């Protein structure tokens, strides 16, 4: 429970893992690698953040959404393996930002997600990363994040 305590120390609570809302699994395990499906800023059964980043929503708003996506990713991992202390490292993140044409700061939005993981896991939270702008995301969310995570066998 060391990792969950760190999360609380940074002022966050790990939400309950959301059930799959379609024909997919939130986490697929292959050996000691977890492939985590895209997580959106969902909390207590509803979308907490909506809109396009650029003119409709600012970077700070999108960064908060990104942090919630990371917390949801960690909740899905906890649900899959039982304990976040089994995480060895965050291998890869893909951060998708629903952005207005001309917005080119997706990497700044993604930095909030990356920084939260580094705060929690130290160097093992510093993942390879892709940050991309997209035209639209499900449920009009501003950010969706998927990940690849190595865990103990």
C-alpha positions in Angstrom: 0.0 0.0 0.0 3.1 2.3 -0.2 2.1 3.6 -3.6 -1.5 4.4 -2.6 -0.1 6.3 0.4 2.1 8.3 -1.9 -0.9 9.2 -4.0 -2.7 10.5 -1.0 0.4 12.5 0.1 0.2 14.3 -3.2 -3.5 15.2 -2.5 -5.2 12.7 -4.7 -7.5 9.8 -4.0 -7.5 6.7 -6.2 -11.0 6.4 -7.7 -12.8 3.1 -8.1 -12.0 1.4 -11.3 -14.6 2.0 -14.0 -16.2 -1.0 -15.7 -15.6 -1.5 -19.4 -18.2 0.5 -21.3 -17.9 -1.5 -24.5 -16.4 -4.6 -26.1 -12.9 -4.4 -24.6 -11.1 -5.1 -21.3 -9.7 -2.3 -19.2 -6.4 -4.2 -18.7 -4.9 -7.0 -20.7 -2.0 -8.9 -19.1 0.7 -10.6 -21.2 3.3 -12.1 -18.9 4.5 -9.3 -16.7 3.3 -6.5 -19.0 -0.1 -4.8 -18.7 -1.7 -3.0 -21.6 -4.1 -0.5 -20.1 -7.0 0.6 -22.4 -7.5 4.4 -22.9 -8.6 6.0 -19.7 -10.8 9.2 -19.7 -11.4 11.8 -17.0 -14.2 9.8 -15.4 -15.1 10.1 -11.7 -18.0 8.6 -9.7 -19.8 7.4 -12.8 -19.6 10.5 -14.8 -17.3 12.5 -17.1 -15.7 15.3 -15.0 -13.9 17.2 -17.8 -15.2 18.0 -21.3 -14.4 20.1 -24.3 -11.6 20.8 -26.8 -8.3 22.3 -25.7 -7.3 25.5 -27.3 -10.1 28.0 -27.4 -12.8 26.2 -25.4 -10.6 24.8 -22.6 -7.2 26.0 -21.4 -4.0 24.0 -20.8 -4.5 23.9 -17.0 -7.9 22.4 -17.3 -6.6 19.7 -19.7 -3.7 19.0 -17.3 -6.2 18.3 -14.5 -8.1 16.0 -16.8 -4.8 14.2 -17.6 -4.1 13.7 -14.0 -7.5 12.1 -13.5 -6.8 9.9 -16.5 -3.6 8.7 -14.7 -5.5 8.0 -11.5 -8.1 6.0 -13.4 -5.3 4.1 -15.1 -3.8 3.3 -11.7 -7.2 2.2 -10.4 -7.6 -0.1 -13.4 -4.2 -1.6 -12.7 -5.0 -2.1 -9.0 -8.2 -3.8 -10.0 -6.2 -6.1 -12.3 -3.3 -7.0 -10.1 -4.6 -6.2 -6.6 -1.8 -3.9 -5.4 -0.1 -1.0 -7.0 3.2 -1.9 -5.2 3.5 -4.7 -7.8 4.3 -2.0 -10.5 8.0 -2.2 -11.6 7.8 0.6 -14.1 5.6 2.7 -16.3 6.9 1.7 -19.8 4.8 3.8 -22.3 2.1 6.4 -22.3 0.0 7.6 -25.2 -1.7 10.8 -24.4 -4.4 11.9 -26.8 -5.6 15.6 -26.5 -8.8 16.7 -28.2 -7.6 20.0 -29.6 -8.7 22.9 -31.7 -6.9 23.4 -35.0 -3.6 25.2 -34.5 -3.2 24.1 -30.9 0.3 22.7 -30.6 0.8 22.2 -26.8 -0.3 18.6 -26.4 3.1 17.8 -24.9 2.4 20.4 -22.1 -0.9 18.7 -21.3 0.9 15.3 -21.3 3.6 16.7 -19.0 1.0 16.8 -16.1 0.4 13.1 -16.5 4.1 12.3 -16.7 4.9 14.4 -13.7 2.3 12.8 -11.6 3.7 9.4 -12.4 7.3 10.5 -11.6 6.1 12.0 -8.3 4.5 8.7 -7.4 7.0 6.2 -8.8 10.3 8.2 -9.1 12.4 7.4 -12.1 10.4 4.2 -12.7 7.4 6.4 -13.5 9.3 8.3 -16.3 7.8 6.5 -19.3 8.4 6.7 -23.1 5.6 8.8 -24.3 3.6 10.0 -27.3 1.4 13.1 -27.1 -0.9 13.7 -30.0 -3.7 16.0 -31.0 -7.0 14.5 -32.1 -10.2 16.0 -33.6 -12.6 14.3 -31.1 -12.5 11.9 -28.2 -15.4 9.8 -26.7 -17.9 11.6 -24.7 -16.3 15.0 -25.6 -13.5 14.5 -23.1 -10.4 16.6 -23.6 -7.8 13.9 -22.8 -7.6 10.1 -23.0 -4.5 8.2 -21.9 -3.5 4.6 -22.5 -0.4 2.9 -21.0 1.9 -0.1 -20.9 3.1 -1.1 -17.5 5.6 -3.7 -16.2 4.5 -5.5 -13.0 6.0 -8.3 -10.9 5.3 -11.8 -12.1 
